[in-house]
Amino acid sequence: MICMLLAAELNELAEISGITAAIALTIGFILAFIVLGKAIRTGQRILFLFFLCVVFTLSPWYPSGGGFVYWVLTGEPLDYWAYVLIGTVGIPIAILAWLDVYMTTIKPEKKSKVLWTYAIVSIIFELYMVYFLFLAPDAPVESMLGVFKAEDNFIDIDYKGFVLVYLALSIVLAVTTGVHFSITSMKIEDNPEIRYKGKFLLIAFLLFGFCAISDAVIPMTPILLVIVRFLLTACTFFYYLGFILPKWTKKLLGLEIE
């Protein structure tokens, strides 16, 4: 019994990671569902896609926040397979939703080709994960998919192999297309509202890229971890501003309110 309790203990950095991730996710979900509410009221498909972008862009942090809450409630960690799936299955949804918005706006003639290409790669990625998680019990799964950062940190995973490559490519794809989309919006001279949306989205995409890369490759200290998770929360806030530009923001910016 003592061994089991010790095995379920988290180190200080892991607890900070779990708490800050849970806070960032809660705020992100609140903002995302505000976007969803407006999408339902207005019937705008693009807002629903933005909702999917925000919710599932945060999925790499689901294991930290959700795993921490589960540990607090039960005193036990989630199963390894649950951590891997929870942190990765939402990425294809987020990227496909975003590429739909991006290609429809920037290069509609190539939209179908791009979406199908990424979808096929994502299906291969998902099949790869499912196979090694559930159908290859003798395979060195952790070295192929990901390993927990420490014995007393079972909520943060260092991804390995094809999973790491897929996530890295997805982040690069999201950030580069997001920056291009934002800059293109900022150049629209006859619509100041679109220009401001572009500015907010530019900040959001840059913050997302920084947070994702930092969590993956930079050795964290408690202070640095808090800063990164604060920036993650700011990222979701700027996504919210860039997606719907609420009336109170328009008022602050001196824009005409319809």
C-alpha positions in Angstrom: 0.0 0.0 0.0 2.8 2.4 0.9 4.5 1.6 -2.5 1.3 2.4 -4.3 0.9 5.7 -2.5 4.5 6.6 -3.3 4.0 5.7 -6.9 1.1 8.1 -7.1 3.0 11.1 -5.7 3.9 14.0 -7.9 7.0 16.1 -7.7 6.7 19.8 -7.3 7.3 20.7 -11.0 4.6 18.1 -12.0 2.1 19.6 -9.6 2.8 23.1 -11.0 2.5 21.8 -14.5 -0.9 20.2 -13.7 -2.3 23.2 -11.9 -1.2 25.7 -14.5 -2.4 23.5 -17.4 -5.8 23.0 -15.7 -6.2 26.8 -15.3 -5.1 27.4 -18.9 -7.5 24.8 -20.2 -10.4 26.1 -18.2 -10.0 29.6 -19.5 -9.5 28.3 -23.0 -12.7 26.2 -22.9 -14.7 29.2 -21.6 -13.5 31.4 -24.4 -13.9 28.6 -27.0 -17.5 28.0 -25.9 -18.2 31.7 -26.2 -17.1 31.4 -29.8 -19.3 28.3 -30.2 -22.3 30.3 -28.8 -21.9 33.0 -31.3 -21.5 30.4 -34.1 -24.8 28.8 -33.1 -26.6 32.2 -32.9 -25.3 33.5 -36.2 -25.0 30.2 -38.1 -21.5 31.1 -39.3 -19.6 28.0 -40.2 -16.3 29.7 -39.9 -16.9 30.4 -36.2 -17.6 26.8 -35.6 -14.3 25.9 -37.3 -12.6 28.5 -35.0 -14.2 26.8 -32.0 -12.7 23.5 -33.1 -9.3 25.2 -33.6 -9.2 26.6 -30.1 -10.5 23.5 -28.3 -8.3 21.0 -30.0 -5.2 23.3 -30.3 -5.1 22.9 -26.5 -5.1 19.1 -26.7 -1.3 18.7 -26.1 -2.0 20.1 -22.6 -5.0 17.8 -21.9 -2.8 15.1 -20.3 -1.2 17.6 -17.9 -4.4 19.4 -16.8 -6.8 16.5 -17.1 -4.3 14.0 -15.7 -3.7 16.3 -12.7 -7.4 16.6 -12.0 -7.9 12.9 -12.2 -5.0 12.3 -9.8 -6.5 14.8 -7.3 -9.9 13.1 -7.5 -8.7 9.5 -7.4 -5.1 9.5 -6.1 -4.1 7.5 -9.2 -2.6 8.3 -12.5 -4.3 7.7 -15.8 -3.2 4.7 -17.8 -0.3 5.4 -20.2 -2.4 4.8 -23.3 -5.0 7.4 -22.1 -2.3 10.0 -21.7 -0.9 9.4 -25.2 -4.3 9.4 -26.9 -5.7 12.4 -24.9 -2.7 14.5 -25.8 -2.7 13.7 -29.5 -6.0 12.7 -31.0 -7.3 16.2 -31.1 -4.4 17.6 -33.1 -5.7 16.4 -36.5 -9.1 18.0 -35.8 -7.6 21.3 -34.9 -5.3 21.4 -37.9 -8.0 20.3 -40.4 -10.4 22.9 -39.0 -7.7 25.6 -39.3 -6.6 24.5 -42.8 -10.3 24.7 -43.9 -10.4 28.3 -42.8 -7.0 29.1 -44.2 -7.4 27.5 -47.6 -11.0 28.7 -48.1 -9.7 32.3 -47.5 -6.2 32.2 -49.2 -6.1 29.5 -51.8 -9.6 27.9 -52.3 -8.6 26.2 -55.5 -6.1 24.0 -53.6 -8.2 23.4 -50.5 -9.4 19.9 -51.3 -5.9 18.6 -52.1 -4.3 20.1 -49.0 -7.1 18.9 -46.6 -7.0 15.3 -48.1 -3.2 15.2 -47.9 -3.2 16.2 -44.2 -6.1 13.9 -43.5 -4.4 10.9 -45.0 -1.2 11.6 -43.0 -3.3 12.0 -39.8 -5.1 8.7 -40.4 -1.7 6.9 -40.8 -0.5 8.6 -37.6 -3.6 7.5 -35.7 -3.3 3.9 -36.9 0.3 3.9 -35.9 -0.5 4.9 -32.4 -3.4 2.6 -32.0 -1.4 -0.4 -33.3 1.5 0.1 -30.9 -0.7 1.0 -27.9 -3.1 -1.9 -28.2 -2.0 -4.5 -30.7 1.7 -4.8 -30.2 2.2 -5.7 -26.5 5.8 -6.8 -27.0 6.9 -3.6 -28.8 9.0 -1.0 -26.9 6.0 1.3 -26.8 7.5 4.1 -24.7 10.6 4.5 -26.8 8.4 4.6 -29.9 5.6 6.9 -28.7 6.7 8.8 -25.6 7.9 8.5 -22.1 7.0 10.3 -18.8 9.4 13.0 -17.9 10.2 11.3 -14.5 9.0 8.5 -12.2 7.3 11.1 -10.0 5.9 13.0 -13.0 3.3 10.9 -14.7 1.3 13.8 -16.2 4.0 15.2 -18.6 5.2 13.1 -21.6 8.2 13.5 -23.8 6.9 12.3 -27.2 9.2 10.1 -29.3 9.5 8.8 -32.8 6.8 9.3 -35.4 4.5 10.9 -32.8 7.1 13.6 -32.2 7.7 14.2 -35.9 3.9 14.4 -36.6 3.3 16.9 -33.8 6.3 19.0 -34.8 5.1 19.2 -38.4 1.6 20.0 -37.3 2.9 22.9 -35.1 5.1 24.2 -37.9 2.2 24.0 -40.4 -0.3 25.7 -38.0 2.1 28.5 -37.1 3.4 29.3 -40.6 -0.1 29.3 -42.2 -1.4 31.2 -39.2 1.2 33.9 -39.5 0.6 34.2 -43.3 -3.2 34.4 -42.7 -2.7 37.1 -40.0 -0.3 39.2 -42.1 -2.6 39.0 -45.1 -5.5 40.2 -42.9 -3.4 43.1 -41.6 -2.8 44.3 -45.2 -6.5 44.8 -45.9 -6.6 48.6 -46.0 -10.3 49.3 -46.3 -11.4 47.2 -43.3 -9.8 48.2 -39.9 -11.8 45.5 -38.1 -10.1 42.7 -40.2 -6.7 44.4 -39.7 -7.1 44.3 -35.9 -8.3 40.7 -36.1 -5.1 39.9 -38.0 -3.0 41.5 -35.4 -4.6 39.6 -32.5 -4.3 36.3 -34.5 -0.6 37.0 -35.2 0.1 37.3 -31.5 -2.0 34.2 -30.8 -0.2 32.0 -33.4 3.3 33.2 -32.3 2.4 32.5 -28.6 1.1 29.1 -29.5 4.3 28.2 -31.3 6.4 29.5 -28.5 4.4 27.6 -25.8 4.4 24.3 -27.7 8.1 24.4 -28.5 9.0 25.5 -24.9 7.0 22.7 -23.3 8.6 20.2 -25.6 12.3 21.1 -25.7 13.2 23.6 -22.9 14.1 22.2 -19.4 11.5 23.8 -17.1 11.9 25.4 -13.7 8.8 26.3 -11.7 9.0 30.0 -12.6 9.6 29.3 -16.3 6.7 26.8 -16.3 4.3 29.4 -14.8 5.4 32.0 -17.4 4.9 29.6 -20.3 1.4 28.5 -19.1 0.5 32.2 -18.5 1.5 32.8 -22.2 -0.6 29.8 -23.2 -3.6 31.4 -21.5 -2.9 34.7 -23.2 -2.7 32.8 -26.5 -6.3 31.5 -26.2 -7.4 35.0 -25.2 -5.9 36.5 -28.4 -7.4 33.7 -30.4 -10.7 34.7 -29.0 -10.2 38.4 -29.9 -9.0 37.5 -33.3 -11.8 35.2 -34.1 -14.8 37.3 -33.0 -13.5 40.7 -31.9 -16.2 41.3 -29.2 -18.0 44.6 -28.9 -16.1 45.7 -25.8 -12.9 45.3 -27.8 -14.3 47.3 -30.7 -15.3 50.0 -28.3 -11.8 50.2 -26.9 -10.3 50.3 -30.3 -12.7 53.0 -31.5 -14.3 50.9 -34.1 -17.9 51.2 -35.3 -20.2 48.8 -33.5 -23.0 47.3 -35.5 
